[in-house]
Amino acid sequence: MLAVMLPPPKRLGLLIVVSGPSGSGKTTLCRQACDGERAIFSVSCTTRAARPGEEHGKDYFFLEEADFLARVERGEMFEYAQVHGRWYGTLKSFVYDNLRRGIDVFMDIDVQGAAQVRACQDELVAKCYTDLFVMPPSLDELRARLAARGTEDEQALALRLRNAEAEMRGWRDYRYCLVSDTRESDSARFAAYLSSERMRSSLRE
């Protein structure tokens, strides 16, 4: 009788990089999938000011620019980029520790940061990595979504739309692309994507 080699019960966490322009719905999709135990949302560092209702350590780690750049110099950042004139980045320790514990880590980052993570030669990252780009249905719809937020003036809104057009050119670099539709449709397709990726054999040690 042949012995059957069963896969080990423990697995590594998925490193799920999700990108897309502001207003595409990517942050909402990531937060819906996080239960705080088996899947968590990576808290990024930023040098921008906190918006009303945002909390340090929950929404972002709000840092002074000098502190942020010092962390970059010390090699503490997993990825970092300058977006809309502000710095954003993710701490290495946060990502690696959780992946080894079998916890899925969602990273809502721009295309620059995603390119840095994708190019990482670390064996752990290579085993755990997957990425998806969330594409808005149209620029008109994206503008409407951003305007509905009421968080930016016309000048800031115009800057976000220009950046969105540039960012959307990079969708082909991603393994998956989700063209946004309704919230219900987006959530269902995102859940199907995660369910499939979590069965990957590369996550089993």
N, C-alpha and C positions, 0 to 999 in steps of 0.2 A: 504494500500500500504506500503510495507516494505521500510524503510529508507536505503539508500545505503551509507556506510561509505567510502568516497573517501580518498585516501592517500594524505597526505600533500604535497604541491608542492615543498617545500624545502627539500633538502637531505644533508646528511653529505658527505664529500669527501671520496673517496676510498684511502686506504693506500696500495699501490701496491709495494710489495717487489720483486725485480727481481735479481736473482743470476745466476752465471755461470762463467766459467773461462775466463780470459782475451783472447780476440779474438773470443769469441762465438757470438758476435753481440748484446749482451744485452744492452749496452749503446746506440747504434744506435736506437734500437727499442724504448727505453724509450724516447729519445730525439725527435723522430719523432712524438710521441703521445702527446707531450707537446705543448700547444698553448700559454702558458704564462698567461692565464686567468683562464680557468676552470680546467686546468691540468698543473702542474709544476714539474720540476725535482728538487729533493732535492739536495741541494749543501752540500756536505760532507766536514768535516774538515780533514786535513791530515798533517802529519809531513814530508812528502817527498818533495823534491824540485820540483818547477814548471818546466814542460817541455816547450820547445819552443812553443810559441803561446798561452799557457794557461794563464788565467787571474784570479787574486785573487777575490773571490766573485762571479765569474761566473762559472768557472770549479770546483774550490775547494776554501775553506778557508785555506790558507797555514799558519800553525801555528808552532811555535817552540815547541819542545817536552815538555818543562817545562810548557808552557801555556796550551797545550792540557791536560796534566795530572792534572793540577790544575782545569780545567773545569770538568774533571771526578770526582775529589774529591768533588767538590761543587754540584755534582748531576745534572749537566747541559746537560749531554749526554743521548740521547735516546737509543743509542747503540754505541758500540765501539769495535774495535778489532785490533790486530797487524797482519799485512799482509806484506809479503816480507820484514820484518824487520822494517816496518814503521807503525805508528798509523793512523787509520781511524775512523771517528765517525760522528754521526748526532746529531744536537742540538734539544732538546725536544721542545723548544719554536717554532721553525720553523714548525715542523710537526703538533703539536696540534692546533696551531692558524689557519693553513690552512684547516685542516680537519673540524673544527667547522664552517668555512666560506663556506663549500661545495666545496672546491677545492681539486681535486685529487692530491695526492702526490706520485710521483714515487721515490723509493729508489733503487738504483743500489748498492747493498752491497754484501759482501761475505757471506759464509754459517755461519760463527761465528756470525756475526751481525744479520743475519736473525733469527738465533736460539734465540738470545736475544729478538728480537721484537716479535717473535712467542710466547715466554713464558710470555710476558707482561700481567699482570692481569688487566690493566686499561680498564674500560668499553668502552670508546671511541675507543680504539685500537681494542678491540674484535669485535665491530660492523663494523669497517671499513677495517679490515685486509683481504688481499688476497696475495698469493705468487705464483711465477712461476720460474722454473729453465730452463735456456737455455743451452741445451746440444750440443756441437759441433758434427758434423757427425762422426768424427774420430780424433785420436790424430795426425795423419799425416796431416790432413787438418788444424787442429789447429796450428800446428807448421808452416805450410806454411803461414797462416794468420798473425801470430805473426812476422815471419821473414819479411813479406812484409811491415810491419810498419817501419822497420829500426830504431827503437828507443832504442833497446837494443843490447848489445854485446852477444857473444855466452854464456858466463857464466850466464848473467841475463836471457837469453832466456831459458836456461836449468832449472834454478830455477823456472821460471813461468810454465814450462811444468810439473815439479815435483809437484808443488802446484796444478796445474790443475787436475792431476790424483787423488790427495787426495780430492779435492773439489767435483769432479764429483761423488764420492761415496755417497754424501749426497742428491742426487736428489730425493730419495724416501720421504724425509721429506717435500717436497713441494706439494701443492694441484694440481699443473699443471706442466707438463714438455713439453717443445717445443724442438724437435730435429731439429737443424738448417739445412736448405736446401739452397735455393736461397734467395736473399734479398727480392724479390717480394713475395715468398711463406711465408717467416718468417713474413713479414709485414702484410699480409692478415690474417694469423692465429692469430697474436698478436692483431689485431684490433677486430677480432671476440671474442676473450677472454675478452677484455675490454668491448665490447658492452654488453655481457652477465652479467658480474660482476656489471656493473653500474645499472642494473635493480633489484638488490637485495633489498628485503623489509627491511632488517636490517639497511639500510642507511636512511630510512625515520623516522623522529622524530615525 
